[in-house]
Amino acid sequence: MARGTIDNTRLALLKHGVVKADAHDSLTLAQREGRRSEIRNVIAMAIPVVILTSSRALMDISDYIMITWLPTDDAQAAILPAQILMWSYIVMGLGIVSMVNTFVSQSLGRKEYRECSAYAWQSVYLGIAFGLIGLALTPLVPWLVTKIGHEPRVQAAEIAYLRIAMLTVAPTIAADGLGWFFVGVHRPWVTAWTAIEANVVNVAVAYVLIFGKLGFAPMGIAGAAAGTLSAVLYRMIRLAVAMWLPSAAAAFATRTTWRPSRRRLAKLLRVGMPCGVQWLTEVVVWAIFVNVLVGAKFGTAHLIATNIGWQYMRIAFMPTIGVGRALSALVGKSIGEGDPKRAMREARFVALVTSAYMGALAVVYTLFGHALIALFNTNPEVGEIGAKVMICVSAFQLFDALGITYGSALRGAGDTIIPSVFFIVSHWVIVVGGGWWVATAYPQLGSIGPWIAGAVLIAVSSLFLWWRWNGRAWMRIDLFRGERMSRMQLDSAAATAPVAIVSDI
């Protein structure tokens, strides 16, 4: 038996006290228990965060299901393009406040508990700013939708949805930032429960308003947007109340750190802006993909098939994103505690789990794609196109597990600039440039041509993120370097002066 290792027989004897452990046995047992503890931590964090990140997708999917019950297909064709246009704006703010998770988890690891809540509150002010700008941009919605050029009835449905959906910008960003605070301090069930409750609110309000129940006039697709608005407002208020509760106040001083902080806002913007621009690029590129490369070039049947395929893709990647966000918090805490090797083990375990999950779904989507499309639309043309779309969706899953896992790990380490630059360039070159080329050069492929370009992008970007993480450049990043030097200078001044007043920097 090699030095420092224990075979299974000896391990069983040690556990039952048949033999005594020597120093090497004790070390190996401690290491094994440590690995098990890390796996338990990943699972305990991942379950509620999967619920959290899947909640908005579930909200959109439930809205989609309800509008398929309307007498025409106009809303079914319009809702995804409209949602993507809305997300094209809101995602910049969401990308920035997603870094609240990183700052909070690293502050937790450093035992700087006031900093955890101070960074969280800044997301509220960012949400307000983005919301006000969004209100100013809303009058441009009809012009933008008309320029895209879908069929007139589809355009009317898109405009009706967007006029209400733009009101969700501020509460969505604010709620997201406050929610990442609870994930970052390893209390993810707080924010998970608010997400579950918000989904109940959405279904109830949307159902009443879409179909005109309880004396309300039927609003159609606009009712779906109103349900979402009600849900995100509820969640924002619910999380703000949770921040104010005595338990949070005692542990993280949440009642005294709510004021705007230029220093913290500047750091959030500096580290989060690359992520925000990356997310914006992703959404804009996929908006061009759905609205132009699929909808405008190949028509409504292709657009409906892509809409349905997108819903199944969400089922796959939203839980994976949830596991990734949990990984960001775990990696941040590990780095804050000075243990990057633990961060690498956590990322490796998550990569195995997400690859197994998304690989299994890829098999299901490939084998049963036509039947899955038929659950939403029985039009034979949509079914034929959709079966091919589902094969492309399957290809997405095989690589997206790695991309989401290692991208999340890099964000937990604060490594955002290089990955974001790569994402921005690759999305425009491969999806927009490559997708336009294949749609023009091989029109006989229909919308499957742009879908193939999208699958190539996911493969390339996922392999890049895997390489970036294993290159370990993130180990040289210190988000708090300047802050730590300031604190060291203050401590030195306090030690040498007879009386010193140290301010909260």
N, C-alpha and C positions, 0 to 999 in steps of 0.2 A: 504493500500500500504506500502511495506517495506521501511524502512529508506534508503535514498540514491538511490532509484530506481524510474523510471518513466514508467508508463504504456503507451500503444500506444495512447490512447485518450488524455491524458495529454500532451504527446509529440507533438501531432498535434496542440493542443491549444497553446502551448508555441511557436511553429514555426510561427504561424499566429498572435502572439501577443495578443491573447484573454485573457490569464492569464500571470501574471508576474512570472518569475523564482526566486525561493529562492536559497540559497547557495548550497543546496544539488542538486537541479535541474541543476544549472550551472555546478557543478562538473561532474554530470552524462552525460550531453550534451557534455562537453569537452572530456570525456572519449570515448563516442560513436564516436565523430568526429575523435578522435585520432586513434581508431580502423579502421575506414573507410580509413583514410590516410595511415595506414600501409598496408591495402589490396591493395590500389591503387599503392603504392610503389612496392609491390611484383609483381603486374601485369605489371607495367611499366618496371621493370627490366627483368621480365621473358620472355616477347615476343621477344626482340632482342637476348637474350642469348639462347633461344630455336633455333632461326634461326642460331646462331653461332655454337652451338654444333651439330645441325642436318646437318650442311653444309658438314662436312667430310663424314658422313654416306650417304648423298645425292650424294656426289661425287662418292663414292664406288658403290652405287646402280645404278647410271646412267652408270658407266662403266660396271656393271654386265648386265644391260639391253642391252647395245650395243654389248657385246660379245656373247649374246644369238643369235644374228643375224648372227654369223659366221656359216659356213656350218657343223662343227663338234661340239661335246659336250666337247672336250678336255679342252678348255679354261673355259667353264662353271664349270667343275669339279675342275679346278686348281686355280681359282682366290681367293676363300676364304682361302684355305690352305696357299697360297703364301702371302696374306695380313696378315694373323695371324702370320706367321713367321716373316714378317717385323715388325709388331707391337710388337712382343716379344722383339725386341731390342729397338725400339723407345719409348715404353711406359714408361720405367724407367725415361727418361728425361722429358717426358710430365707430369708424376706424380710429379716430383720435381718442375717444373715451374708452375704447377697448384696452388702451394702455394703462388705464386705472388699475386693471388687474395686475399688471406687472409692477407698478410702483407700490401698490398696496401689499402684494405678496412679498416683495423684497424688503419693504419696511417692516413687515411682520417678522421676517427672518432676522432682521437687524434689531428687533425689539424696540422700534421707534413707533409706538402705537398711535400717538397723535397724528403722525404723518399719514397713517392709513386713512383716517377719516378726512383729513384736510384735502388730500388729493381727490377723494370721492366727491366732496361737495363742489369741486370746480366743474364737474360734468354738468351740473345744473345750469351754471352760467353759460357754458358752451352751448347747451341745448337751447336756452333762450335766444342766444345770438343767431344760431342757425334757423330757429323758428321764425324770427322776425325777417330775416333775409328771404326765407321761403315764402312768407306772406307777400313780400314785395314782388316775387317772381311769379306768383300764381296767375296774374292776368295774362302771362305769356303762354299758358297751357294750350288754349285753342289754336294759336298760331303754330306751336310746335307739333301738335297732333296732326294738323292739316298738312304740314310739310312732310310728315312721314308718309302719308298717302294711302292709308288703308281704306277699305270700302266705307262709304259715308255712314252707314248705320253702325259700323264698328267704331268709327271716329266719335260719333255721338256718345256711345257708351264709355269710351276711354275718357272723354272730357268730363262726363258726369262723375266718374269715379275719382279722377284726379283733383277736382275742385274741393272735394272733402278730404281726400287722403293727404293733401299738403298740410292740413291742420295737425296731422299727427307728428310732424317733424320734431317740435320742441319736446313734447312729453316722451317720445320714443328715445331720443338721445339722452335726456335727463335720467329716465328710468334705467337705461342700459348702464350708464355710469354708476349709479347707486347700486344696481344689481351686481356689478363687478366688484364693488367694495366687499360685499358679503362673500363672494367667491374668493377674493384675494385673502380675506382673513379666515378662510377655511370654515365658513358657516354657510355653505351653498344652499342648504334647504330653505333658508329664509327667502332667498330670491326665487327658488324653484316653486315654492308655494304661491308666490305672487303671480308667477307666470301661469300656473294652473288656474288660479282664480280669474285671471284676465281672459283666458280662453273661454271660460264659462260665460263671462260677461259678453264677450264677442258673439258667441253663438246665439245667446238669448236676444241681444239687441239686433243683430243682423237678420235673424229669422223674422222677427217682428216687422222690421222696416223693409226688407226685400219684398216680402209677400203681402204687406199691409194688414197685419193682424192687430187685435186689440184696439180697433178703431183708427189706426194710422193708415194714411194713403200709401199704396205700394210704391216703393222707390226703386225697385230693380237693383241694378249694380251699384247705384249710389248708396243703397241701404247697407251693402257689404262694407263700403268705406266708412259709413257712420258707425257700424258695429266695431270696427277696428279702432276708430277714434275713441269711442267710449272705453274700450279695453285698455288702451295705452294710458289714458288719463287716470283710470282706476289704478293701474300698476304703479305709475309715478307717485301718486298720493300714498299708496300703501307702503312703498319702499321708504318714502320720506318719513312716514310715521314710525317705521321700524328703526330708522336711524336715530329717532328721538327717544326711543324707549330707554328705560334706566339701564338695562343690561349692556346695550351698545354704548351708552354715555359713560358708564363706569369703566368699560374696558378700553374705549378708543376716543374718549372726550368728544363725542359727536356733537354735543350741544355747544361747544365753544370753538369749533374749527370751521364753522359754516361760511365765514366771510370770504369774499374773493381774495385771492392771493396771486399777485402778478408773477412772483417767482415760480409758484407751482403751475400756474397756467402756462407760463413760458416753457417749462420743462415738459409738460404734457404735449404742447404743440410741437416742440422740437423733436421729441421721440415719436409722438403719435402722428405727426403730419405725413411722414413717408408712408405709414400704414394707411392713413386716410386717403392719400392720393392713390395708393395701390388699390384699395377697395373701390374708390371712385372709378379708376380705370377699368377694373374688372366689370363693374356694373354697366358702365357706358359701353364697353366693348360687347358685352352680352346683350345690351339693349339694341345695339346695331345688328348683332347676330339675329335676334328674334324679330325685330321690327322691319329690318331692311333685307338682310341676306335670306331670311325665310319668308316673312310676311309679304313684303313689297315685291320680291322677285318671283315667288312661287304661289301666292294666293292663300285663301282662307283655309282650305283643307290642310295644307302643309302647316299653317299657323296653329290650327287646332291640334294636330298631331304633336307638334313641338310643345304646345301648352301641356298636354297630357304627359308626355315624356318628362317634362320638367318637374311635374308633381312627383313622379316616381323617383327622379333623381334627388329631390329634396328628402324623400324618405331615407335615402341612403346617406347623403352627406350631412344633413343637419345633426343627427346623433353623433356622427364622427367629429363634426366641428365642436359639439359639446364636450366630447372626450378630450379634444385638442385644447379647449379653453381650460378644462381642469388641469391638463398637463402644463399649461402656461403658469397657472398659480403654483403648482408643485415645483416646477423648475425655478420660478422666481424665489420661492421660499428657500429652496436648496442653495441657490446662489447667494441669497442674503445671509444664510448661515455658513457660507464658505465651503460648500460641498458640491463642486461641479460634477464629480464622478457619480454622485447619487442622481443628479439631473440626467446624466447620460443613461443610467440604468432605467430611470422612469420613462424616458423617451423610447428606449428600445422595447420595453414591455408594451407601451401604448401602440407602437407601430405594429407589433404582432397581433394585438387584439383588433385594431381597426382594419388591418389587411384581411384577417379571417372573416370579419363581418361583411365588408364590402365585396370581397371575393365571392362569398356565398350568394349575395344579392345579384351579383353579375351573372351567375349561373341561372338563377331564377328568371331574370329579365331576358336572357337570351332564349331560354327554352319556352317561356310562356308570354312573350312580348305581345303577340296578337290578342290573346285573351285578356291581358291586362288593359290594353287600349280599349277593348270592347266594353269594359266596365264603365267607362266614361262616355263613349260615343260609338254608336252602332253603324255609322256611315261606312260602307265598304271601302271607299277611297281613303278615308281617314285611317281605317284599320290597316290597309296595305302599307300606307306611308309610315304609320306609327310602329308597325312591327320592325321596320328597318331602323327607325329612330331608336327603338329600345336596344338594338344591338350596339349602337353608338353609345347609348347611356351605359351599357355594360362595360364598354371599353373605358369610359370615364372612371368607373368605380375601381378598376384594377390598379390605377395609379394614384387616384385622388386620396386614398388612405395614407400613402407616404407623404404626399404634398401637404395635407392638412396637419398631420402629426408633426412633421419637422418644421413646418412654418410656424405652428403654435409654440413649439419648443424654442425657436429662435426669438419669437416675440417675448416669451417669458424671460429670456436673457437680455432683452433690450436691443437685439440685433435686427434693425428694421430697414436701414438705408439701402444696403446692397441687395437684399432680397426684393425690396420694393422697386428699385431701378430695373432689375431683371424682369420682374412681373410686368411692369409698364411696357417695356420694349417688346417682350415676347407676345403679350396680348395683342398689341397693335399689328405686329408683323405677321404672326401666325393666324390669328382668328380673323382680323379685319382684312389684312392684305391677302393671306392665303385663302381665306374663305371667299373673298370676292373673286379671286382668280379662278378657283375651282368652280364656283357658281357660273362664271362667265365662259370658261373654257370647256366645261363639261355640264351644260344645262340639262342633259338627259339624266343626270344623277338626282336632279331636283334638290330639295333641302338637305338631302343626305350628304351632298358635297360639303357645305359649310359645317355640318355635324362632324365629318371626318377631320376637318381642320381643327375643330374644337378638341377632339380627342387627342390629336397630335400635341396641341398646346399643353394639355393636362399631363401627358407623359413627359414632355421636356421639362416643364416647370417642377414636377415632382422629383425628378432625378436631380435637378439642380439643388433643390432644398435639402435633399438627403446628403449631397456632396458638401453643401455649405455647413450643415450641422456637424458632420464628421470631420470637417477641416478645422473645427474648434477655434475659429477666430472670435467667436462669441465669448470665450473665456477671458479675453483681454478687455471686455467692456465693463465699465464701472459707472452706473447711472448716478451715483452719489459722490463722485470724486471731489468736485468742488465744494459740495456741502460738507463733506467730512473734514476738508482742510479748514473751512471756516469754523467748525465746531472745535477742532484742535487748537486753533488760534485763540478762541474764546476761553477754552479750558486753561490754556497757558496764562492768559491774562488774569483769569480768576485766581490762579495759583500764586501769582507774584504780587497782586495788588492787595492792600489791606482790606478794602471793601470793594466789591465788584458787583455791578448789576448786569446780568447776562440776559439779553433779549432773545425772544424766540425767532430765530432766523429762518 
